[in-house]
Structure formats: structure tokens, C-alpha cells
Amino acid sequence: MLTERELETLRYAAEGFNNEAIASLLYVEKTTVNAHLNTIYKRLKIKESQNPRVCAVLWYLKNKKKRKN
């Protein structure tokens, strides 16, 4: 569903990093991080009114355990 890069971006978001810090960690521009997050929101069918970052992080944390097994 999500690419490895999108999952990596989402993992950093779940760890509490802001977009600027994520960009620094991934060696990309902040606009690239914004694009990744917007793609994540679309793929997860998260609406703007639902606080998309929180919804995406909750999805990541819920599915993190499934990916480890």
C-alpha cells in the first residue's frame, strides 16, 4: 500500500519529528516530505477534516506490529 520511503516518512512522523526534521533525516527538501505525507493521506483515504497527520500516525502504529510478524 505505501512505499518504503512513505513508511519511513510516516515512521519519523510517528516518532514526533516535524516535517523540517524529517526532511533533514531523509536528505530531501521539506516540500518532498509534504508531498510524501499528502500521498500517504490519499492512499489511506484520510480526509483533511480528520487531522490527517494524527490519523496516519495511528494507522502506522496499528500496522507496525503486523509488519514485524
C-alpha positions as CSV (number, residue, x, y, z in Angstrom):
1,M,0.0,0.0,0.0
2,L,2.7,2.5,1.0
3,T,6.2,2.7,-0.5
4,E,9.3,2.1,1.7
5,R,10.0,5.8,1.6
6,E,6.5,6.7,2.6
7,L,6.7,4.3,5.5
8,E,10.0,5.8,6.5
9,T,8.5,9.3,6.4
10,L,5.5,8.1,8.4
11,R,7.7,6.4,11.0
12,Y,9.6,9.7,11.6
13,A,6.2,11.5,11.9
14,A,5.1,8.8,14.4
15,E,8.3,9.5,16.4
16,G,7.3,13.1,16.7
17,F,9.6,14.7,14.2
18,N,8.2,17.8,12.3
19,N,8.4,18.0,8.5
20,E,11.6,20.0,8.5
21,A,13.4,17.5,10.8
22,I,12.1,14.6,8.6
23,A,13.5,16.3,5.5
24,S,16.9,16.6,7.2
25,L,16.9,13.0,8.2
26,L,15.9,11.8,4.7
27,Y,18.2,14.3,3.0
28,V,15.3,15.8,1.0
29,E,13.5,19.1,0.8
30,K,10.7,19.9,3.1
31,T,8.4,20.1,0.1
32,T,9.2,16.4,-0.7
33,V,8.2,15.4,2.8
34,N,4.9,17.4,2.4
35,A,4.4,15.5,-0.9
36,H,5.0,12.1,0.8
37,L,2.6,12.9,3.6
38,N,-0.1,14.1,1.2
39,T,0.3,10.9,-0.8
40,I,0.1,8.9,2.4
41,Y,-3.1,10.7,3.3
42,K,-4.7,10.0,-0.1
43,R,-3.6,6.3,-0.1
44,L,-5.1,5.8,3.4
45,K,-8.2,7.7,2.4
46,I,-7.8,10.3,5.2
47,K,-9.7,13.5,4.8
48,E,-8.4,16.9,5.6
49,S,-11.0,17.4,8.3
50,Q,-9.8,14.3,10.2
51,N,-6.5,15.7,11.3
52,P,-4.6,13.7,8.7
53,R,-1.2,13.5,10.4
54,V,-2.7,12.0,13.6
55,C,-4.8,9.5,11.6
56,A,-1.8,8.5,9.5
57,V,0.4,8.0,12.6
58,L,-2.3,6.0,14.3
59,W,-2.6,3.8,11.2
60,Y,1.2,3.3,11.2
61,L,1.3,2.4,14.9
62,K,-1.5,-0.1,14.5
63,N,0.0,-1.7,11.4
64,K,3.6,-1.6,12.7
65,K,3.0,-4.8,14.7
66,K,1.6,-6.6,11.7
67,R,4.6,-5.9,9.6
68,K,7.0,-7.3,12.2
69,N,5.4,-10.7,12.3
